[in-house]
Amino acid sequence: MAKITAKNQKSKTGETIIIRNAAVSDVEKMRSLAIESFRSSDYLIATPEEFSAISLEQQIARIKRHEDNESDIWLVAECNNEIVGMLDFQSGKSKKTKHKGSFGMVVHTSWQNKGVGKILLSTLIEWVQSHSHLEVINLTVSEENKSAIALYKKLGFQLTGREPFGLKLHDGLFLVDLNMTLKP
């Protein structure tokens, strides 16, 4: 994983947020945040049950795989020793796709709309800009997730596609997925 220098940022409400690389020692806090996020949102790709089935050892191995790849990064946002958000960026692995990558991001429900997502994503954009072989950031977002779409547009992402059957909910309803891209 490419390393960043940990940095302090202020949330919209004035709290100090530390943005840093994820570490193996964070795995339990990261797991709790992920399960809470999957439980509270229909917009994410996994269910809490699916994520809970992944062992701590498997999650540790995933963090270590990121540590071994200079083109991937896993960031956490921390406040008062609690992880309040995280962003996982993975680049393409083949010669023809290593110029681009995509990310997943979650922010604890109690920290949403306080600027944590913007801080994490701005850090990712800066990091991508410092790696000349990385040229494109892709994402997929539910069309219903208006606040996330607004953030992505504010940071320069453009709509590049629409998938009408992106996510299928437990009641059989489909959510439309939007594909967005930034070439920083």
Protein Blocks (a to p, Z undefined) as FASTA:
>chain_A
ZZddddddddfkopacddddddfklmmmmmmmmmmmmmmpckbmbdfklmmmpcfklmmm
mmmmmmmpmkbccddddeehiafbdcdddddfbfklmmpccddddddfklgonlmmmmmm
mmmmmmmmmmmkbmbdcddddfklmmlmmmmmmnopacfbdcfklbacfkopacdddddd
ddZZ
